Amino acid sequence: MEKRKIAAALLACSMLLAGCAKEEQPVEAPSPPPEHMEAPVILGESAAAEAARRLMAPYEQEIGKVSIRTYSNLTYAIPVNFFNQFIADAQAAGEQPRDGYYRFMWRQGGDYTYQTTVDDAPELETVTAAPGDETPMDNQLNGDYEVSGGGRFERARTYEITEDLTRGRAEISDTLNGAVTGHEYFSFCQRGEELYFVDATLNLTINSLGTTASEGYLMAVGVLRQDSLEILEYELKDTSQLPDPATLDWAQLIARVTPVSRISAQGDQITVEP
């Protein structure tokens, strides 16, 4: 429950940064889950977008096959999602490559508040009348029960990526009122016909007092090939043991980690665990 709370708060801040305005929407019956997710695509028309499309083109067919088979494990979408964020940030910052590299930092931030009433989220059992009270609110009541919060939200993304997008790295950090609410490392390297990537996301919990504690990192490490792909998720205590995609030995990685999830695909033979 605590992880869902911090995720909800971060989502509220992210929506405010994106300029989303809340509108009254009619209540509709929940839609059935999709049969599968659409395969991710590179967006934009910049030189960086064209380089990303060239990089990902050999792997599109296999990624598309995987996307048809699963909507519960979306790790196959990590590289394309990262490149789309990088492309958007480079365009917003007006950045161009220098000496063969994109090297820049893109910041967002501001003072934001959110306010939620029971009527705004009648199906969320975690909405409470007071942040320190874990008792769910009765969604049948018509009172003015509210939960509010927010503060100074800041996000910074730092990039160092080759002009042809064949290798690079990035670091993303989020803070709310000075407290760390998110931290991510992403690195990748194309080695011959294979694309290796490493994505490390900080696991955080929030207690009833609003303070956060780190539970290490959730790793997603993958190798994409024209006719196959392998992606592992596993837990790591700190970033001192981050794999280097330029030198990663896949067989050794499999032998020494305990997967949280795994996607293995060879042509049309696709296995998703769990």
Residue pairs with C-beta under 8 A, 6 or more apart in sequence:
1 126
1 134
2 205
2 206
2 207
3 204
3 205
3 206
4 126
5 126
5 206
6 181
6 204
6 205
6 206
6 212
8 124
8 126
9 114
9 149
9 176
9 181
10 174
10 176
10 181
10 182
12 112
12 114
12 150
13 112
13 114
13 150
13 153
13 176
16 110
16 112
16 114
16 153
17 108
17 110
17 112
17 153
17 155
33 71
34 71
35 71
36 67
36 68
36 69
36 70
36 71
37 67
37 70
37 71
37 74
37 77
38 67
39 60
39 63
39 64
39 67
40 63
40 67
40 77
40 80
40 81
40 84
41 80
42 49
42 52
42 53
42 56
42 80
42 83
42 84
42 87
43 49
43 84
43 87
43 88
44 84
44 87
44 88
44 91
46 87
46 90
46 91
48 86
48 87
48 90
48 91
48 102
48 165
49 87
51 163
51 164
51 165
52 80
52 83
52 84
52 86
52 87
52 165
54 164
54 165
55 83
55 164
55 165
55 166
55 190
55 195
56 63
56 79
56 80
56 83
56 195
58 193
58 226
59 195
59 224
59 225
59 226
59 229
61 226
62 224
62 225
62 226
62 227
62 228
62 229
62 265
62 267
63 76
63 77
63 80
63 224
63 229
65 265
65 267
65 268
65 270
66 76
66 229
66 263
66 265
66 270
67 76
67 77
69 270
69 272
70 263
70 270
70 272
72 272
73 261
73 263
73 272
75 220
75 222
75 231
75 233
75 261
75 263
76 222
76 229
76 231
76 263
78 186
78 197
78 199
78 220
78 222
79 188
79 195
79 197
79 222
79 224
82 170
82 186
82 188
82 197
82 199
83 165
85 157
86 102
86 159
86 161
86 170
89 95
89 104
89 106
89 157
89 159
90 102
90 104
90 159
92 106
93 104
93 106
95 102
95 104
96 102
97 163
100 162
100 163
101 160
101 161
101 162
101 163
102 159
102 160
102 161
102 162
102 163
102 168
103 159
103 160
104 158
104 159
105 156
105 157
105 158
105 159
106 156
106 157
106 159
107 154
107 155
107 156
107 157
108 154
108 155
108 156
109 152
109 153
109 154
109 155
110 152
110 153
111 150
111 151
111 152
111 153
112 150
112 151
112 153
113 148
113 149
113 150
113 151
114 148
114 149
114 150
115 146
115 147
115 148
116 127
116 146
116 147
116 148
117 144
117 145
117 146
118 127
118 137
118 138
118 139
118 141
118 143
118 145
119 139
121 127
122 139
123 139
125 136
126 136
127 136
127 137
127 147
128 134
128 135
128 136
128 137
128 147
129 135
129 137
129 145
129 146
129 147
130 147
131 147
131 149
131 208
131 210
132 208
132 209
134 208
137 145
150 176
151 176
151 177
152 175
152 176
152 177
152 178
153 174
153 175
153 176
154 174
154 175
155 172
155 173
155 174
155 182
156 172
156 173
157 170
157 171
157 172
158 170
158 171
158 172
159 168
159 169
159 170
160 168
160 169
160 170
161 167
161 168
161 169
161 170
162 168
166 189
166 190
167 188
167 189
167 190
167 245
167 246
168 187
168 188
169 185
169 186
169 187
169 188
170 185
170 186
170 187
171 183
171 184
171 185
171 186
172 182
172 183
172 184
172 185
172 186
173 180
173 182
173 183
173 184
174 180
174 181
174 182
174 183
175 181
179 211
179 212
180 202
180 204
180 212
180 214
181 204
181 212
182 201
182 202
182 204
183 201
183 202
184 199
184 200
184 201
184 202
185 198
185 199
185 200
185 239
185 242
186 197
186 198
186 199
186 200
187 197
187 198
187 242
187 244
187 245
188 195
188 196
188 197
188 198
188 245
189 195
189 196
189 244
189 245
189 246
190 196
191 246
193 225
193 226
194 223
194 224
194 225
195 223
195 224
196 221
196 222
196 223
196 224
196 245
196 246
196 248
197 220
197 221
197 222
197 224
197 245
198 219
198 220
198 221
198 242
198 243
198 244
198 245
198 248
199 219
199 220
199 221
200 217
200 218
200 219
200 236
200 239
200 242
201 217
201 218
201 220
202 214
202 216
202 217
203 214
203 215
203 216
203 217
203 218
203 235
204 212
204 213
204 214
204 215
205 212
205 213
205 215
206 212
207 213
216 235
216 236
216 237
216 238
217 235
217 236
217 237
217 238
217 239
218 233
218 234
218 235
218 236
218 260
219 232
219 233
219 234
219 235
219 236
219 257
220 231
220 232
220 233
221 231
221 232
221 234
221 243
221 248
221 253
222 229
222 230
222 231
222 232
222 263
223 229
223 230
223 231
223 248
223 250
227 266
227 267
228 265
228 266
228 267
229 263
229 264
229 265
230 250
230 262
230 263
230 264
230 265
231 262
231 263
232 253
232 254
232 257
232 259
232 261
232 262
233 259
233 260
233 261
233 262
234 257
234 258
234 259
234 260
235 258
235 260
236 242
243 253
259 273
261 272
261 273
261 274
262 271
262 272
262 273
263 270
263 271
263 272
263 273
264 270
264 271
265 271
